[in-house]
Amino acid sequence: VENWDTPTSNNSVHESFVNLFSSPGLKSLVNEPTHKDGNILDLLLTNTETSIKNIQIEIDCLVKSDHYTVKCEIIFKKTRAKFRKSKKFSYRKADWESLDKELLEVDWLGRFKDLSAEKSLQVFKSRLDIALRHNVPLVNVKLGSQPPWYDDELRQLKKEFDISRKSYLKNKDPVLCVDT
């Protein structure tokens, strides 16, 4: 592909590549050579041209490469995530005796008579939900909006870090903070 503003090629592999980014409306903003032989090999793809400014192609003397460095500024609007409120059962405050009594009073055989296993399960879940709402208080919980990259693995690492930090602050001894 010689011109990325109107990308066309006689090569089927090149055409597949061009279709990969042109169909979702992506456009390359690099319009000068990024390789020592004078070709545009490095692309800066976006679907919002106004979100990228000050594009610079530079020869980087610190890194030995036949490609030039592509620099740019990315403009984005930072919005603060809002917390959603939700209700959750507080099992610690449950009245277990009353819950047990309420579930024991149900005529389960009569309720499940002539029902399929799937329908019986639905009836059981519904009745259990009613009993839980009678005997387990609901509390408000803030559900934080975490970014998609903040996964279970990162959450576990953060927890381990917090434990080590707490240990260090208590003992002021870094050796006690490291698992051996």
Backbone hydrogen bonds, N-H to C=O, Kabsch-Sander energy under -0.5 kcal/mol:
donor,donor_aa,acceptor,acceptor_aa,energy
4,W,2,E,-0.5
15,E,11,N,-2.4
16,S,12,S,-2.1
17,F,13,V,-2.0
18,V,14,H,-2.7
19,N,15,E,-2.7
20,L,16,S,-1.5
21,F,17,F,-1.0
21,F,18,V,-0.6
22,S,18,V,-2.3
23,S,19,N,-1.6
25,G,22,S,-1.2
26,L,21,F,-1.9
27,K,46,T,-2.7
29,L,44,L,-2.3
31,N,29,L,-0.6
34,T,39,N,-2.3
35,H,39,N,-1.0
36,K,66,D,-2.4
38,G,35,H,-2.3
41,L,39,N,-1.0
43,L,41,L,-0.5
45,L,43,L,-0.5
46,T,27,K,-1.7
51,S,48,T,-1.9
52,I,49,E,-1.4
53,K,73,E,-2.4
56,Q,71,K,-2.9
58,E,56,Q,-0.6
58,E,69,T,-2.7
60,D,58,E,-0.6
61,C,59,I,-0.7
65,S,63,V,-0.9
68,Y,34,T,-2.8
69,T,58,E,-3.3
71,K,56,Q,-3.2
71,K,69,T,-0.6
73,E,53,K,-2.8
75,I,51,S,-3.5
75,I,73,E,-0.5
76,F,74,I,-0.5
78,K,76,F,-0.6
79,T,77,K,-0.6
84,R,143,L,-1.9
86,S,141,V,-2.7
88,K,139,V,-2.3
90,S,137,P,-2.8
91,Y,89,F,-1.0
93,K,90,S,-1.5
94,A,91,Y,-1.2
95,D,135,N,-2.7
96,W,94,A,-1.1
99,L,95,D,-2.1
100,D,96,W,-2.6
101,K,97,E,-2.5
102,E,98,S,-2.7
103,L,99,L,-2.2
104,L,100,D,-2.1
105,E,101,K,-1.4
106,V,103,L,-0.8
108,W,106,V,-1.6
111,R,107,D,-2.2
112,F,108,W,-2.4
113,K,109,L,-0.9
115,L,112,F,-2.1
120,S,116,S,-2.7
121,L,117,A,-2.2
122,Q,118,E,-1.9
123,V,119,K,-2.3
124,F,120,S,-2.6
125,K,121,L,-2.7
126,S,122,Q,-2.3
127,R,123,V,-2.5
128,L,124,F,-2.8
129,D,125,K,-2.4
130,I,126,S,-1.9
131,A,127,R,-2.3
132,L,128,L,-2.7
133,R,129,D,-2.3
134,H,130,I,-1.5
135,N,131,A,-1.6
136,V,132,L,-2.7
139,V,88,K,-2.7
141,V,86,S,-3.5
143,L,84,R,-3.9
143,L,141,V,-0.6
144,G,142,K,-0.8
146,Q,144,G,-0.9
150,Y,147,P,-1.8
151,D,149,W,-1.7
155,R,151,D,-2.4
156,Q,152,D,-2.3
157,L,153,E,-2.2
158,K,154,L,-2.5
159,K,155,R,-1.9
160,E,156,Q,-2.4
161,F,157,L,-2.5
162,D,158,K,-2.6
163,I,159,K,-2.2
164,S,160,E,-2.4
165,R,161,F,-2.9
166,K,162,D,-2.4
167,S,163,I,-2.2
168,Y,164,S,-2.6
169,L,165,R,-2.8
170,K,166,K,-1.7
171,N,167,S,-2.6
172,K,168,Y,-3.8
176,L,173,D,-0.8
177,C,174,P,-0.8
178,V,175,V,-1.0
